Amino acid sequence: MINITEDPLNFSVKKSDLCVRLQGLESGRKGKLGIAVDIFSVAPSVVVVEVKKSIGDTLEYNQFCIKELRPVLKDIVWIGNFVPA
């Protein structure tokens, strides 16, 4: 089960067992920002969480990730050096 402890600012939230959908309440440059969060169980004590923009402006999504998401996950997320194939 997914628990969200705080109400995300300026987002409406829809939850199910393995995913969360965030929809921006305010319109940006390309409409409302939509974010999809999918959770995959890899092992009993390990999960992979994929966060991706489903709709809206890429710049607004990147700002959300840098200013809102990354700071709250800093203690549990490993950020490696991404090298495109």
C-alpha positions as CSV (number, residue, x, y, z in Angstrom):
1,M,0.0,0.0,0.0
2,I,1.2,3.5,-0.8
3,N,1.2,6.1,1.9
4,I,1.6,9.8,1.1
5,T,2.5,11.6,4.4
6,E,2.2,15.2,3.1
7,D,-0.2,16.7,0.5
8,P,2.0,17.7,-2.4
9,L,1.6,21.4,-3.1
10,N,-0.4,22.3,-6.2
11,F,-1.1,18.6,-7.1
12,S,-4.1,16.4,-7.0
13,V,-3.2,12.8,-6.2
14,K,-4.7,9.5,-7.4
15,K,-3.4,6.3,-5.8
16,S,-3.6,2.6,-6.4
17,D,-1.6,-0.3,-5.0
18,L,1.4,0.1,-7.5
19,C,1.1,3.6,-8.8
20,V,0.5,7.2,-8.0
21,R,-0.6,9.9,-10.4
22,L,0.0,13.6,-9.7
23,Q,-1.9,16.2,-11.7
24,G,-1.0,19.9,-11.4
25,L,-3.7,22.2,-10.2
26,E,-2.4,25.2,-12.1
27,S,-1.8,25.4,-15.8
28,G,1.8,25.9,-16.9
29,R,3.3,26.8,-20.3
30,K,1.9,23.5,-21.9
31,G,-1.1,22.9,-19.7
32,K,-1.2,21.1,-16.3
33,L,1.8,19.0,-15.4
34,G,1.1,15.3,-15.0
35,I,3.5,13.0,-13.2
36,A,3.3,9.2,-13.1
37,V,5.0,7.2,-10.3
38,D,5.2,3.4,-10.8
39,I,6.4,1.1,-8.1
40,F,7.9,-2.3,-8.9
41,S,8.8,-5.0,-6.3
42,V,12.2,-6.5,-7.0
43,A,12.6,-8.5,-3.8
44,P,10.6,-8.6,-0.5
45,S,12.6,-5.7,0.9
46,V,13.6,-3.9,-2.4
47,V,11.4,-1.7,-4.6
48,V,12.2,0.3,-7.7
49,V,10.3,3.6,-8.1
50,E,10.0,5.1,-11.6
51,V,9.0,8.8,-11.8
52,K,8.1,10.2,-15.2
53,K,6.3,13.1,-16.8
54,S,3.1,11.9,-18.3
55,I,1.9,15.3,-19.7
56,G,2.9,18.9,-19.6
57,D,6.1,21.0,-19.9
58,T,9.5,19.2,-19.6
59,L,11.1,22.3,-17.9
60,E,8.4,22.3,-15.2
61,Y,8.9,18.6,-14.6
62,N,12.7,19.0,-14.3
63,Q,12.2,21.9,-11.9
64,F,9.8,19.7,-9.8
65,C,12.4,16.9,-9.7
66,I,15.2,19.2,-8.7
67,K,13.4,21.4,-6.2
68,E,10.7,19.1,-4.7
69,L,11.5,15.5,-5.3
70,R,15.2,15.1,-5.0
71,P,15.6,17.0,-1.7
72,V,13.1,14.7,0.1
73,L,14.7,11.6,-1.3
74,K,18.3,12.6,-0.8
75,D,18.9,10.0,2.0
76,I,17.6,7.0,0.2
77,V,18.3,7.6,-3.5
78,W,21.5,6.8,-5.3
79,I,22.2,9.2,-8.2
80,G,24.8,7.7,-10.5
81,N,26.5,9.2,-13.5
82,F,24.2,8.5,-16.5
83,V,26.1,7.7,-19.7
84,P,23.8,7.4,-22.7
85,A,24.5,4.2,-24.8
